[in-house]
Amino acid sequence: MELRCLFGREIPVAIFASGIQVDVSRSPFIKERIDVMYEGDTLPEIYKQTEQVEVGERTFKVIFVKTNDLTPENKIEYDERRAIEREIGMRIEGEADVNQPELVYGIVTLGGRWYFGAYHKNKATWFRQMKKPRSYSIALSTRVARAAVNMAVPRITGVKMIDPCCGIGTVMVEALSMGINIVGRDINPLIAAGARTNIAHFGFESEVTLGDIADIEEHYDVAIVDMPYNLYSRITPEEQFAILTHTRRIADRVVIVAIEAVDEMIAAAGFTIIDRCVARKGAFSRHLMLCE
């Protein structure tokens, strides 16, 4: 089952078909995940199917996962949720452990259907990265930076990445926390020093060089470019276009972040936009455009 997330709206639980592997810890929006083993229109259907669950010698626990999908008319109260958990638990052959189970299963109702499967909770370790020693008022938020990295690098194995306008390193910190091989660069020596400080603060290591994107000679699989814009510094459309053309030269895939849609400029630089979204905070918006 395909899941699409909208910025500004937290997805409480994600349900994925059996066999689809998604690292929920990477997402800044998904709080919980259920890998579906069984589904049905009624609870008795689920009860019957869960008799097939085999846990062997491992301990287990069943939890009812609450969602925003329940209306006041079909709200399931606490006692009923616990009863559903017990009913499923009694049908699974094995030892239950409510405190430290080796396996956790989730039961949830969405869109009028019931789903049961392996349950995973997002520990949201990225929260610690929201508080950095060096900050910058117009830097990407941690959540948006993390989402941009997920757009750019769905699978991390063997990927070489660059942030050629890295600022204080918000994107770099999020990429490094996921185990992605990334380097950074910035034209401002004070800002580049701030990126190095932030990266080291969280125990990560990466190279942040000083200089213009035009001087980069190495090629990368992917880049994330938060386009400079006219708030605290001045940049012309020609300079913005030059950044895009150099990005096209050094990377095959890129997430471009801008305060407005720049479709024509992106196309002129040789990229094709394959996906996009908008992150809004008050009256301020950032367009994220995935290009190849």
C-alpha positions as CSV (number, residue, x, y, z in Angstrom):
1,M,0.0,0.0,0.0
2,E,1.5,3.3,-1.0
3,L,1.6,6.1,1.5
4,R,1.9,9.8,0.7
5,C,2.6,12.3,3.5
6,L,1.5,16.0,3.4
7,F,3.6,18.6,5.0
8,G,2.0,20.2,8.0
9,R,-0.1,17.1,8.7
10,E,1.3,14.4,11.0
11,I,0.4,10.9,9.9
12,P,-0.3,9.0,13.2
13,V,0.0,5.5,11.9
14,A,1.2,4.1,8.6
15,I,-0.1,0.7,7.3
16,F,2.1,-1.1,4.8
17,A,1.3,-4.3,2.9
18,S,3.3,-7.4,3.9
19,G,6.8,-7.5,2.4
20,I,7.2,-3.7,2.1
21,Q,10.1,-2.6,4.3
22,V,10.0,1.0,5.5
23,D,12.4,2.5,8.1
24,V,9.8,4.4,10.1
25,S,12.6,6.1,12.2
26,R,13.6,8.1,9.1
27,S,10.2,9.9,8.9
28,P,9.5,13.1,10.7
29,F,5.8,12.6,10.2
30,I,5.0,8.9,10.8
31,K,4.7,8.0,14.5
32,E,3.8,4.3,14.2
33,R,3.8,1.6,11.6
34,I,2.0,-1.7,11.1
35,D,3.2,-4.3,8.6
36,V,0.0,-5.9,7.7
37,M,-0.3,-9.7,8.1
38,Y,-4.1,-9.9,8.1
39,E,-7.0,-7.7,7.3
40,G,-10.8,-7.9,7.2
41,D,-14.1,-6.1,7.4
42,T,-14.9,-7.4,10.9
43,L,-13.1,-8.2,14.1
44,P,-14.2,-11.9,14.0
45,E,-12.4,-12.2,10.7
46,I,-9.2,-10.9,12.4
47,Y,-9.7,-13.1,15.4
48,K,-9.9,-16.2,13.2
49,Q,-6.8,-15.2,11.2
50,T,-4.6,-14.4,14.2
51,E,-4.9,-18.1,15.3
52,Q,-2.3,-18.7,12.6
53,V,0.3,-16.5,14.3
54,E,3.4,-18.4,15.4
55,V,5.8,-16.8,17.9
56,G,7.7,-19.9,18.9
57,E,9.5,-19.4,22.2
58,R,9.4,-15.6,22.0
59,T,7.2,-13.4,24.1
60,F,4.6,-11.1,22.6
61,K,2.2,-8.3,23.2
62,V,-0.9,-7.0,21.3
63,I,-1.8,-3.3,21.3
64,F,-4.7,-1.4,19.9
65,V,-3.5,1.5,17.9
66,K,-5.6,4.6,18.1
67,T,-6.0,6.9,15.0
68,N,-7.8,10.0,14.0
69,D,-10.0,7.9,11.7
70,L,-12.5,7.2,14.5
71,T,-15.5,9.5,14.6
72,P,-17.5,10.1,17.8
73,E,-20.2,7.7,16.5
74,N,-17.8,4.7,16.2
75,K,-15.3,5.6,18.9
76,I,-13.9,2.6,20.7
77,E,-13.6,3.2,24.4
78,Y,-10.6,2.1,26.6
79,D,-12.2,-1.0,28.1
80,E,-13.3,-2.3,24.6
81,R,-9.8,-1.7,23.2
82,R,-8.3,-3.7,26.1
83,A,-10.8,-6.5,25.5
84,I,-9.8,-6.6,21.8
85,E,-6.2,-6.9,22.7
86,R,-6.9,-9.8,25.2
87,E,-9.1,-11.6,22.6
88,I,-6.4,-11.6,20.0
89,G,-3.7,-12.4,22.6
90,M,-5.6,-15.5,23.8
91,R,-5.7,-16.8,20.2
92,I,-1.9,-16.6,19.7
93,E,0.0,-19.7,20.8
94,G,2.8,-18.4,23.0
95,E,3.7,-16.5,26.1
96,A,2.4,-12.9,26.5
97,D,4.5,-10.3,28.2
98,V,3.0,-6.8,28.5
99,N,6.2,-5.2,29.9
100,Q,9.1,-6.4,27.8
101,P,7.8,-8.4,24.9
102,E,10.1,-9.6,22.2
103,L,7.4,-9.2,19.5
104,V,4.7,-6.5,19.4
105,Y,1.6,-6.8,17.2
106,G,-0.8,-4.0,16.4
107,I,-4.5,-4.0,15.7
108,V,-6.1,-0.9,14.1
109,T,-9.2,0.1,12.2
110,L,-9.0,2.5,9.3
111,G,-11.6,3.3,6.6
112,G,-14.0,0.7,7.9
113,R,-11.6,-2.2,7.7
114,W,-9.4,-3.9,10.4
115,Y,-5.7,-4.5,10.1
116,F,-3.3,-6.6,12.1
117,G,0.4,-7.0,11.9
118,A,3.9,-6.4,13.3
119,Y,3.9,-3.0,15.1
120,H,6.8,-0.5,15.1
121,K,7.0,2.8,17.0
122,N,9.0,5.7,15.7
123,K,11.4,6.7,18.5
124,A,11.9,10.1,16.9
125,T,15.6,10.2,17.8
126,W,15.9,13.2,15.4
127,F,14.2,15.4,18.0
128,R,17.5,15.9,19.7
129,Q,18.9,17.5,16.5
130,M,16.4,20.3,16.7
131,K,18.5,22.1,19.3
132,K,21.8,23.1,17.6
133,P,24.6,25.2,19.1
134,R,24.7,27.3,15.9
135,S,21.4,28.5,14.5
136,Y,20.3,30.7,11.6
137,S,16.9,32.3,11.4
138,I,16.1,31.3,7.8
139,A,17.7,27.8,8.0
140,L,15.5,24.8,7.1
141,S,13.6,23.4,10.1
142,T,14.8,19.9,11.2
143,R,11.6,18.3,10.0
144,V,11.7,19.8,6.5
145,A,15.4,19.0,6.2
146,R,14.8,15.4,7.2
147,A,11.9,15.2,4.7
148,A,14.1,16.6,2.0
149,V,16.7,13.9,2.7
150,N,14.1,11.2,2.5
151,M,12.9,12.5,-0.9
152,A,16.5,12.7,-2.2
153,V,17.7,9.4,-0.9
154,P,15.1,6.6,-0.5
155,R,17.8,4.0,-0.2
156,I,21.1,4.9,1.3
157,T,23.4,2.0,0.2
158,G,26.2,3.2,-2.0
159,V,24.9,6.8,-2.4
160,K,27.3,9.7,-2.5
161,M,25.6,13.0,-1.6
162,I,26.5,16.7,-1.4
163,D,24.9,19.8,0.0
164,P,26.7,22.5,-2.0
165,C,25.0,25.4,-0.2
166,C,24.9,23.8,3.2
167,G,24.4,26.8,5.5
168,I,24.6,25.7,9.2
169,G,24.4,22.0,8.2
170,T,20.8,21.1,9.0
171,V,20.4,18.9,6.0
172,M,23.9,17.4,6.6
173,V,23.1,16.5,10.2
174,E,19.8,14.7,9.2
175,A,21.6,12.8,6.4
176,L,24.4,11.8,8.7
177,S,22.0,10.6,11.4
178,M,20.6,8.2,8.8
179,G,24.0,6.9,7.8
180,I,24.2,8.7,4.5
181,N,27.5,9.5,3.0
182,I,27.3,13.3,2.6
183,V,29.7,16.2,2.3
184,G,28.9,19.9,2.4
185,R,30.2,23.2,1.1
186,D,29.4,26.9,1.6
187,I,30.7,30.2,0.3
188,N,30.4,31.9,3.7
189,P,33.3,31.1,6.0
190,L,31.3,31.9,9.2
191,I,28.3,29.8,8.1
192,A,30.6,26.9,7.1
193,A,32.2,27.0,10.5
194,G,28.8,26.9,12.1
195,A,28.0,23.7,10.0
196,R,31.1,22.0,11.3
197,T,30.2,22.9,14.9
198,N,26.7,21.5,14.6
199,I,27.9,18.3,12.9
200,A,30.5,17.7,15.6
201,H,28.0,18.6,18.4
202,F,25.9,15.5,17.5
203,G,28.9,13.2,17.2
204,F,29.0,13.0,13.4
205,E,31.9,13.4,11.0
206,S,31.9,14.9,7.6
207,E,33.8,17.3,5.4
208,V,32.5,20.9,5.0
209,T,34.6,22.8,2.5
210,L,34.7,26.5,1.8
211,G,34.0,27.8,-1.7
212,D,31.6,28.4,-4.6
213,I,29.6,25.6,-6.2
214,A,31.2,26.5,-9.5
215,D,34.5,25.2,-8.2
216,I,33.2,21.7,-7.4
217,E,34.7,19.1,-9.8
218,E,33.7,15.8,-8.3
219,H,30.4,14.1,-9.3
220,Y,27.7,13.0,-6.8
221,D,24.7,10.7,-7.0
222,V,22.4,13.3,-5.4
223,A,22.4,16.8,-4.1
224,I,20.1,19.0,-1.9
225,V,20.2,22.7,-2.7
226,D,18.4,25.2,-0.5
227,M,18.4,28.1,-2.9
228,P,19.7,31.4,-1.6
229,Y,17.1,34.1,-1.7
230,N,16.8,37.8,-1.0
231,L,16.1,38.1,2.7
232,Y,19.4,38.8,4.4
233,S,21.6,38.8,1.3
234,R,21.1,39.7,-2.4
235,I,21.1,37.3,-5.2
236,T,20.1,37.8,-8.8
237,P,18.0,35.4,-11.0
238,E,21.1,34.9,-13.0
239,E,23.1,33.8,-10.0
240,Q,20.3,31.4,-8.9
241,F,20.3,29.9,-12.4
242,A,24.0,29.5,-12.3
243,I,23.6,27.5,-9.0
244,L,21.1,25.2,-10.8
245,T,23.3,24.7,-13.8
246,H,26.3,23.8,-11.7
247,T,24.1,21.4,-9.6
248,R,23.1,19.7,-12.9
249,R,26.8,19.3,-13.7
250,I,27.7,17.7,-10.4
251,A,24.7,15.6,-9.6
252,D,22.2,13.3,-11.3
253,R,19.4,13.7,-8.8
254,V,18.5,16.8,-6.7
255,V,16.0,18.2,-4.3
256,I,15.7,21.9,-4.9
257,V,14.3,24.0,-2.0
258,A,13.1,27.5,-2.9
259,I,10.6,30.0,-1.5
260,E,8.7,29.9,-4.7
261,A,8.1,27.6,-7.6
262,V,11.0,28.0,-10.1
263,D,9.8,25.5,-12.7
264,E,11.0,27.3,-15.7
265,M,14.5,27.9,-14.3
266,I,14.7,24.3,-13.3
267,A,13.7,23.1,-16.8
268,A,16.2,25.5,-18.4
269,A,19.0,24.1,-16.2
270,G,18.3,20.6,-17.7
271,F,16.3,19.0,-14.8
272,T,12.8,17.4,-14.9
273,I,10.7,17.7,-11.8
274,I,9.4,14.3,-10.8
275,D,7.7,15.1,-7.5
276,R,7.1,18.1,-5.3
277,C,5.5,19.4,-2.1
278,V,5.2,22.6,-0.2
279,A,6.2,23.1,3.5
280,R,4.4,26.0,5.1
281,K,5.1,27.8,8.4
282,G,2.7,30.7,8.9
283,A,3.0,33.0,5.9
284,F,6.4,31.6,4.9
285,S,6.5,28.7,2.4
286,R,9.2,26.5,1.0
287,H,8.8,24.5,-2.2
288,L,10.6,21.2,-2.3
289,M,11.1,19.9,-5.9
290,L,12.6,16.4,-6.6
291,C,14.4,16.6,-9.9
292,E,16.3,14.2,-12.2
